[in-house]
Amino acid sequence: MPTLRDACRYIRSKNAGPFWVTIDLFFKDTESFRKYHASKAISPPRIAQEYGVDPAMVKYFPIENLNAVKISFPRKTPQGGTVERDMHQGQQYARLLSIELE
């Protein structure tokens, strides 16, 4: 099974304001996008499970003309709080790299 790392040319995570995180998945080409963008492995319920958030709060946006998917979800704590470990959420994508796509 290919992993998300195999199917994407670029994966990033970042702030979407002080209360949200966004993960961008840029697939290698149109074929990869069409084949994997609707995979259960990156579906809102799976992302919610991975990041410990309510599945109803996960927003999923396929962007066909960019061969990309944008996934947003609420942060567990607001940006800059006393327990903050990744203020800009730039490392949050890493746990998705080895997810196997269906």
N, CA and C atoms as a LAMMPS dump frame, in Angstrom:
ITEM: TIMESTEP
0
ITEM: NUMBER OF ATOMS
306
ITEM: BOX BOUNDS ff ff ff
-5.0000000000000000e+02 5.0000000000000000e+02
-5.0000000000000000e+02 5.0000000000000000e+02
-5.0000000000000000e+02 5.0000000000000000e+02
ITEM: ATOMS id mol type element x y z
1 1 1 N 0.84 -1.192 0
2 1 2 C 0 0 0
3 1 3 C 0.887 1.258 0
4 2 1 N 0.567 2.217 -0.848
5 2 2 C 1.325 3.473 -0.81
6 2 3 C 0.941 4.283 0.433
7 3 1 N 1.884 5.03 0.905
8 3 2 C 1.628 5.91 2.044
9 3 3 C 1.314 7.318 1.53
10 4 1 N 0.839 8.142 2.416
11 4 2 C 0.565 9.53 2.046
12 4 3 C 1.848 10.194 1.554
13 5 1 N 2.957 9.878 2.182
14 5 2 C 4.26 10.412 1.762
15 5 3 C 4.572 10.04 0.318
16 6 1 N 4.201 8.837 -0.088
17 6 2 C 4.453 8.38 -1.456
18 6 3 C 3.58 9.112 -2.474
19 7 1 N 2.336 9.414 -2.107
20 7 2 C 1.37 9.993 -3.043
21 7 3 C 1.468 11.505 -3.168
22 8 1 N 2.081 12.156 -2.192
23 8 2 C 2.135 13.622 -2.188
24 8 3 C 3.542 14.125 -2.477
25 9 1 N 3.599 15.252 -3.157
26 9 2 C 4.901 15.889 -3.392
27 9 3 C 5.244 16.84 -2.257
28 10 1 N 4.209 17.298 -1.544
29 10 2 C 4.433 18.25 -0.457
30 10 3 C 3.281 18.141 0.537
31 11 1 N 3.616 18.099 1.809
32 11 2 C 2.621 18.048 2.88
33 11 3 C 3.052 19.063 3.922
34 12 1 N 2.113 19.875 4.37
35 12 2 C 2.467 20.874 5.384
36 12 3 C 1.302 21.067 6.355
37 13 1 N 1.637 21.569 7.516
38 13 2 C 0.616 21.963 8.483
39 13 3 C 0.967 23.369 8.956
40 14 1 N -0.071 24.099 9.353
41 14 2 C 0.15 25.484 9.773
42 14 3 C -1.054 25.989 10.553
43 15 1 N -0.873 27.131 11.169
44 15 2 C -1.986 27.801 11.846
45 15 3 C -3.044 28.213 10.845
46 16 1 N -4.26 28.196 11.317
47 16 2 C -5.359 28.806 10.57
48 16 3 C -6.051 29.715 11.576
49 17 1 N -5.263 30.612 12.141
50 17 2 C -5.738 31.453 13.232
51 17 3 C -5.34 30.82 14.564
52 18 1 N -5.645 31.466 15.667
53 18 2 C -5.202 30.967 16.971
54 18 3 C -5.977 29.751 17.481
55 19 1 N -7.046 29.366 16.786
56 19 2 C -7.88 28.276 17.278
57 19 3 C -8 27.096 16.318
58 20 1 N -7.38 27.183 15.138
59 20 2 C -7.502 26.138 14.126
60 20 3 C -6.147 25.755 13.543
61 21 1 N -6.064 24.52 13.05
62 21 2 C -4.895 23.984 12.347
63 21 3 C -5.348 23.606 10.936
64 22 1 N -4.492 23.826 9.957
65 22 2 C -4.763 23.395 8.59
66 22 3 C -3.628 22.506 8.119
67 23 1 N -4 21.419 7.474
68 23 2 C -3.027 20.524 6.842
69 23 3 C -3.306 20.555 5.345
70 24 1 N -2.258 20.797 4.571
71 24 2 C -2.37 20.834 3.111
72 24 3 C -1.643 19.625 2.535
73 25 1 N -2.338 18.889 1.686
74 25 2 C -1.772 17.727 1.007
75 25 3 C -1.727 18.043 -0.484
76 26 1 N -0.537 18.188 -1.027
77 26 2 C -0.363 18.461 -2.451
78 26 3 C 0.06 17.162 -3.136
79 27 1 N -0.848 16.566 -3.876
80 27 2 C -0.558 15.297 -4.53
81 27 3 C 0.404 15.494 -5.696
82 28 1 N 1.137 14.438 -6.033
83 28 2 C 2.177 14.515 -7.051
84 28 3 C 1.649 14.889 -8.431
85 29 1 N 0.449 14.414 -8.744
86 29 2 C -0.111 14.665 -10.064
87 29 3 C -1.621 14.45 -10.02
88 30 1 N -2.264 14.712 -11.144
89 30 2 C -3.715 14.579 -11.229
90 30 3 C -4.158 13.146 -10.955
91 31 1 N -3.416 12.195 -11.475
92 31 2 C -3.765 10.784 -11.258
93 31 3 C -3.751 10.435 -9.77
94 32 1 N -2.723 10.852 -9.058
95 32 2 C -2.65 10.583 -7.609
96 32 3 C -3.78 11.279 -6.865
97 33 1 N -4.067 12.51 -7.238
98 33 2 C -5.165 13.226 -6.6
99 33 3 C -6.477 12.472 -6.791
100 34 1 N -6.77 12.113 -8.021
101 34 2 C -8.043 11.419 -8.311
102 34 3 C -8.13 10.077 -7.602
103 35 1 N -7.018 9.404 -7.491
104 35 2 C -7.001 8.073 -6.888
105 35 3 C -7.138 8.119 -5.365
106 36 1 N -6.531 9.12 -4.725
107 36 2 C -6.42 9.095 -3.267
108 36 3 C -7.138 10.202 -2.505
109 37 1 N -7.611 11.251 -3.162
110 37 2 C -8.156 12.378 -2.39
111 37 3 C -9.378 12.007 -1.559
112 38 1 N -10.098 10.971 -1.955
113 38 2 C -11.283 10.556 -1.192
114 38 3 C -11.027 9.313 -0.339
115 39 1 N -9.768 8.992 -0.132
116 39 2 C -9.419 7.816 0.663
117 39 3 C -9.93 7.934 2.098
118 40 1 N -10.411 6.829 2.639
119 40 2 C -10.851 6.804 4.042
120 40 3 C -9.695 7.108 4.992
121 41 1 N -8.476 6.882 4.531
122 41 2 C -7.298 7.113 5.368
123 41 3 C -7.092 8.586 5.714
124 42 1 N -7.653 9.483 4.892
125 42 2 C -7.534 10.922 5.175
126 42 3 C -8.907 11.573 5.294
127 43 1 N -9.894 10.782 5.593
128 43 2 C -11.259 11.281 5.758
129 43 3 C -11.398 12.048 7.077
130 44 1 N -12.393 12.891 7.199
131 44 2 C -12.59 13.618 8.458
132 44 3 C -12.649 12.716 9.706
133 45 1 N -13.35 11.57 9.675
134 45 2 C -13.33 10.725 10.877
135 45 3 C -11.927 10.215 11.235
136 46 1 N -11.127 9.887 10.21
137 46 2 C -9.765 9.389 10.463
138 46 3 C -8.873 10.504 11
139 47 1 N -8.998 11.683 10.439
140 47 2 C -8.209 12.824 10.925
141 47 3 C -8.619 13.159 12.356
142 48 1 N -9.916 13.137 12.623
143 48 2 C -10.413 13.407 13.981
144 48 3 C -9.827 12.413 14.972
145 49 1 N -9.778 11.15 14.584
146 49 2 C -9.209 10.124 15.454
147 49 3 C -7.72 10.385 15.698
148 50 1 N -7.005 10.714 14.65
149 50 2 C -5.556 10.926 14.75
150 50 3 C -5.209 12.108 15.655
151 51 1 N -6.004 13.176 15.579
152 51 2 C -5.688 14.388 16.32
153 51 3 C -6.557 14.594 17.562
154 52 1 N -7.446 13.661 17.837
155 52 2 C -8.251 13.724 19.055
156 52 3 C -9.251 14.871 19.075
157 53 1 N -9.902 15.104 17.944
158 53 2 C -10.898 16.176 17.864
159 53 3 C -12.249 15.588 17.452
160 54 1 N -13.283 16.363 17.596
161 54 2 C -14.638 15.954 17.215
162 54 3 C -14.717 15.843 15.688
163 55 1 N -15.127 14.685 15.151
164 55 2 C -15.213 14.532 13.697
165 55 3 C -16.107 15.572 13.02
166 56 1 N -17.111 16.043 13.713
167 56 2 C -18.012 17.05 13.141
168 56 3 C -17.307 18.391 12.929
169 57 1 N -16.179 18.586 13.591
170 57 2 C -15.447 19.849 13.488
171 57 3 C -14.344 19.819 12.421
172 58 1 N -14.089 18.658 11.835
173 58 2 C -13.045 18.546 10.807
174 58 3 C -13.625 19.004 9.472
175 59 1 N -12.941 19.932 8.837
176 59 2 C -13.366 20.462 7.538
177 59 3 C -12.416 19.925 6.466
178 60 1 N -12.989 19.452 5.369
179 60 2 C -12.231 18.784 4.321
180 60 3 C -12.545 19.446 2.982
181 61 1 N -11.519 19.95 2.316
182 61 2 C -11.708 20.684 1.069
183 61 3 C -10.807 20.116 -0.032
184 62 1 N -11.342 19.333 -0.969
185 62 2 C -10.535 18.933 -2.119
186 62 3 C -10.451 20.112 -3.097
187 63 1 N -9.269 20.358 -3.614
188 63 2 C -9.052 21.462 -4.551
189 63 3 C -8.468 20.849 -5.827
190 64 1 N -9.356 20.475 -6.72
191 64 2 C -8.972 19.691 -7.89
192 64 3 C -7.962 20.399 -8.783
193 65 1 N -8.141 21.688 -9.033
194 65 2 C -7.229 22.376 -9.959
195 65 3 C -5.807 22.512 -9.404
196 66 1 N -5.624 22.262 -8.121
197 66 2 C -4.284 22.272 -7.513
198 66 3 C -3.798 20.863 -7.163
199 67 1 N -4.633 19.85 -7.422
200 67 2 C -4.328 18.479 -6.991
201 67 3 C -4.015 18.444 -5.501
202 68 1 N -4.84 19.126 -4.733
203 68 2 C -4.575 19.284 -3.304
204 68 3 C -5.83 19.035 -2.471
205 69 1 N -5.595 18.765 -1.204
206 69 2 C -6.658 18.651 -0.21
207 69 3 C -6.259 19.508 0.977
208 70 1 N -7.185 20.298 1.464
209 70 2 C -6.976 21.111 2.665
210 70 3 C -7.88 20.524 3.746
211 71 1 N -7.306 20.251 4.901
212 71 2 C -8.046 19.698 6.035
213 71 3 C -7.822 20.626 7.221
214 72 1 N -8.883 21.093 7.827
215 72 2 C -8.779 21.995 8.98
216 72 3 C -9.541 21.416 10.157
217 73 1 N -9.016 21.673 11.342
218 73 2 C -9.668 21.213 12.57
219 73 3 C -9.262 22.118 13.72
220 74 1 N -10.054 22.146 14.792
221 74 2 C -9.733 23.023 15.917
222 74 3 C -8.526 22.528 16.707
223 75 1 N -7.768 23.484 17.199
224 75 2 C -6.639 23.167 18.071
225 75 3 C -7.176 22.73 19.424
226 76 1 N -6.419 21.905 20.12
227 76 2 C -6.83 21.484 21.461
228 76 3 C -6.724 22.628 22.455
229 77 1 N -5.729 23.471 22.281
230 77 2 C -5.567 24.655 23.129
231 77 3 C -5.266 25.843 22.221
232 78 1 N -5.653 27.052 22.605
233 78 2 C -5.371 28.22 21.767
234 78 3 C -3.864 28.448 21.59
235 79 1 N -3.514 29.046 20.477
236 79 2 C -2.114 29.354 20.192
237 79 3 C -1.522 30.222 21.286
238 80 1 N -0.3 29.882 21.694
239 80 2 C 0.436 30.69 22.651
240 80 3 C 0.102 30.407 24.102
241 81 1 N -0.676 29.381 24.377
242 81 2 C -1.017 29.038 25.75
243 81 3 C 0.194 28.497 26.509
244 82 1 N 0.036 28.326 27.788
245 82 2 C 1.16 27.89 28.628
246 82 3 C 1.62 26.465 28.325
247 83 1 N 0.776 25.655 27.728
248 83 2 C 1.176 24.283 27.408
249 83 3 C 1.524 24.116 25.927
250 84 1 N 1.681 25.207 25.215
251 84 2 C 1.978 25.186 23.774
252 84 3 C 3.31 24.51 23.509
253 85 1 N 3.311 23.568 22.556
254 85 2 C 4.545 22.887 22.18
255 85 3 C 4.907 23.125 20.718
256 86 1 N 3.976 23.615 19.944
257 86 2 C 4.211 23.865 18.519
258 86 3 C 3.364 25.075 18.127
259 87 1 N 3.843 26.254 18.456
260 87 2 C 3.049 27.467 18.332
261 87 3 C 2.472 27.678 16.931
262 88 1 N 3.23 27.323 15.907
263 88 2 C 2.772 27.562 14.542
264 88 3 C 2.201 26.301 13.884
265 89 1 N 2.141 25.21 14.634
266 89 2 C 1.585 23.94 14.167
267 89 3 C 2.323 23.386 12.949
268 90 1 N 3.542 23.816 12.744
269 90 2 C 4.326 23.409 11.584
270 90 3 C 4.81 21.974 11.613
271 91 1 N 4.678 21.284 12.73
272 91 2 C 5.144 19.9 12.837
273 91 3 C 4.004 18.896 12.894
274 92 1 N 2.781 19.358 12.84
275 92 2 C 1.635 18.472 13.042
276 92 3 C 1.365 17.521 11.882
277 93 1 N 1.868 17.823 10.714
278 93 2 C 1.671 16.957 9.558
279 93 3 C 2.413 15.634 9.676
280 94 1 N 3.49 15.603 10.437
281 94 2 C 4.406 14.456 10.459
282 94 3 C 3.716 13.138 10.805
283 95 1 N 2.742 13.157 11.671
284 95 2 C 2.086 11.897 12.053
285 95 3 C 1.265 11.289 10.913
286 96 1 N 1.034 12.043 9.846
287 96 2 C 0.256 11.527 8.714
288 96 3 C 1.139 10.886 7.628
289 97 1 N 2.417 11.124 7.651
290 97 2 C 3.292 10.693 6.555
291 97 3 C 3.22 9.21 6.256
292 98 1 N 3.118 8.377 7.269
293 98 2 C 3.143 6.929 7.047
294 98 3 C 1.751 6.296 6.966
295 99 1 N 0.701 7.094 6.923
296 99 2 C -0.645 6.547 6.778
297 99 3 C -0.776 5.875 5.425
298 100 1 N -1.253 4.636 5.437
299 100 2 C -1.444 3.895 4.194
300 100 3 C -2.765 4.29 3.541
301 101 1 N -2.693 4.564 2.254
302 101 2 C -3.877 4.971 1.488
303 101 3 C -4.576 3.757 0.911
304 102 1 N -5.863 3.845 0.788
305 102 2 C -6.668 2.734 0.261
306 102 3 C -7.023 2.968 -1.181
